């Protein structure tokens, strides 16, 4: 029997859903691309990267080391706590810029807020704003 003369009800159904499936797949792909490129975390600014120390007597054996991927805190007596940076948020205002670094360490997600003064090339941690840190080395 010739296919052209076959009964229309005996033929397999056409792929009427194919255009909808292609459109749906395209929307998902486009959404994934938009989500991947929007609200991307800022990279750690070069001026923050390095080893920071203070002359404060209570923190003389402490340091803060910031690289493009990690933030490490020298806790004294040779102990160091390191976390992997997930994102950096920047808020400019006045002579200082506030950076909030979100990182993961052994205890989970944590944040450190840094107030950076580019004119003096020094930083302060927001929760210890009287202690001044200066860069003493490169990360």
C-alpha positions in Angstrom: 0.0 0.0 0.0 1.3 3.4 -0.9 1.9 5.7 2.1 0.3 8.6 0.3 -2.9 6.7 0.1 -2.8 5.3 3.7 -5.5 6.1 6.2 -4.5 9.3 8.1 -5.6 7.8 11.4 -3.2 4.8 11.0 -0.1 7.1 10.5 2.0 7.8 13.5 1.3 11.3 15.0 3.4 14.1 13.7 5.8 15.7 16.0 3.6 18.7 16.7 5.4 19.3 20.0 8.8 19.6 18.4 8.8 23.4 17.9 7.6 23.8 21.5 10.3 21.6 22.8 13.0 23.5 20.8 11.6 26.8 22.1 11.6 25.5 25.6 15.1 24.2 25.3 16.2 27.6 23.9 14.6 29.5 26.8 16.4 27.2 29.3 19.7 27.7 27.5 19.3 31.5 27.4 18.3 31.6 31.1 21.4 29.6 32.0 23.6 32.0 30.1 22.0 35.0 31.7 22.3 33.5 35.2 25.9 32.6 34.5 27.0 36.1 33.4 24.8 38.3 35.6 25.8 39.4 39.1 29.2 37.9 38.7 31.3 38.4 41.7 34.0 41.1 41.4 37.6 39.9 41.5 39.8 40.8 44.4 41.3 44.3 43.6 45.0 44.2 43.1 45.6 46.8 45.9 44.1 44.5 48.5 46.1 41.5 47.4 49.1 41.0 49.6 50.3 40.4 53.2 49.0 42.9 55.7 50.4 43.4 59.2 49.9 45.9 62.0 52.1 47.5 64.7 49.3 47.1 67.3 50.9 45.3 70.2 47.9 43.1 70.8 48.2 41.8 67.2 51.9 41.9 66.6 52.1 38.2 65.7 49.0 38.4 63.4 48.6 38.9 59.7 46.1 39.1 57.0 46.9 37.6 53.6 44.6 38.2 50.6 45.2 36.6 47.2 42.9 36.4 44.2 41.4 33.1 45.5 42.0 33.0 49.3 42.0 35.0 52.4 44.1 33.8 55.3 44.3 35.1 58.9 47.4 34.6 61.0 46.0 33.8 64.4 49.2 33.9 66.4 51.5 31.2 67.6 51.9 30.0 64.0 48.2 29.1 63.5 46.5 30.2 60.3 42.9 30.1 59.1 42.3 30.1 55.3 39.2 30.4 53.3 38.4 30.3 49.6 36.9 33.5 48.3 33.4 33.2 46.7 32.7 36.9 46.0 33.8 40.4 46.7 31.4 43.3 47.0 32.6 46.9 46.8 30.9 50.1 48.2 32.6 53.4 47.5 32.0 56.3 49.8 34.2 59.1 51.0 37.9 58.5 51.1 37.5 54.8 52.0 36.1 51.9 50.1 34.3 49.1 51.9 35.0 45.6 50.6 33.0 42.7 51.8 34.7 39.4 51.1 32.5 36.3 51.3 34.6 33.1 51.7 34.2 29.5 52.8 36.4 27.9 55.4 36.1 24.8 57.6 33.2 26.4 59.5 31.2 27.3 56.4 30.4 30.6 54.7 31.9 33.7 56.4 32.4 37.3 55.6 35.0 39.9 56.4 34.4 43.6 55.9 37.5 45.7 55.0 37.7 49.5 54.9 40.5 50.4 52.5 42.0 53.9 52.3 43.8 54.2 48.9 45.4 57.5 49.8 47.2 56.1 52.8 47.4 52.5 51.4 46.1 51.1 54.7 43.1 49.0 55.7 41.1 48.4 58.8 38.7 45.6 59.5 35.2 46.9 60.2 34.9 45.0 63.5 38.3 46.4 64.7 38.3 49.8 63.0 41.0 51.3 65.4 43.6 48.8 64.2 45.5 49.9 61.1 46.9 47.3 58.7 49.6 48.0 56.1 50.8 45.9 53.2 54.2 44.4 54.0 54.5 41.8 51.2 52.9 40.3 48.1 50.6 37.3 48.2 
